Amino acid sequence: MIEGISDITFNSAGFKAILESDGVRDLVQDTADGICDRANANFGGDGFDVSVKHFGYGGGRWGAFITSTTRQAAQAEAEDKVLTRAINS
């Protein structure tokens, strides 16, 4: 036990409310947009797009996908890892 803290209660409803909040959705959107922008810069044009959705896993939360929108962008990811590098930068 931590000194000065006698009781900590896990609040599932509170965590669920946070994970499903507009603030978390905005954070997921902003983070995914940044990754997508870097992937498009690595690609040299518009070739990737963001989709933010509410998912049911873990009780419900926001998540994002960044996908190629052209065959050339998909090939650039396969050969040069333009999206993967954007995630890791």
N, C-alpha and C positions, 0 to 999 in steps of 0.2 A: 504494500500500500504506500502511496505517496504521502509524505508528511503534510498535514493540513487539508488533505482531501479525504473525507470519510466515505463518500459514496458517489460513484459515477454510474449513471443509468444510461444504457444504450437506448436511444429514442428512434426506433425504426421509422415511425411516421415523420419525424423531423428530417431524417436523412432523405427519405423519399421526397418530401416537399422540396428540399434543396436540389436534388438531382433532377427534378421535373420542373424547376423554376425557369422563368424567363431569363434570369441572370445567367444561369448555366447554359441555356440555349444560346444566348448571345456570345458567351465565352467559347462554346464549341464552334459556332459560326465564324467568329473572328479568327480563331486558331486555324480552322480549315481553310478560310479565305487566304490567310497568309501562306500556308503550305501550297495552295493552288497557285497563287501568284508567283511563288518561287519556281514551281514546276513549269509554269508557262514561260517564265524568263529563261529557265534552263532549256526549254524546247525552242524558244525563239518566236513564240506567237501563241495564239489561243488554241490550246489542244486539250485542256483539262478543265473540268467543271466540278462544283461542289453541290452536294445534296445533303441537307440536314434533316433528320427524321427522329421521331420519338419511337424508341424501341421498348419492348416489354421485358427484355432480359434483366435480371437482377431486381425485379420489382418495378422497373420502368426508369428510363433515363434517355437523355439526348445523345445522339451519335451522328457522325458525319462520314460520308463517302466522298472520295475524290476519284473521279474516273476520267479516262481518256474520252474525248469526243470525236476523235478522228483516228483513222487507221495509222496515220503517220505518227501521231502522239503515242499510240499504243506500241508501235515499233520502236520509238525513241526510248520508251520506258524499258522495253525488253532488251534493247541493245546497249543503251547508254545510262539507264537508271535515272532519268530526269526527274521522275516523281520521288523515287526512293531517296535521292540526294536532297530533294526539297524537304522531306520529312526530317532528315538527319541534320539539317543546317539551322 
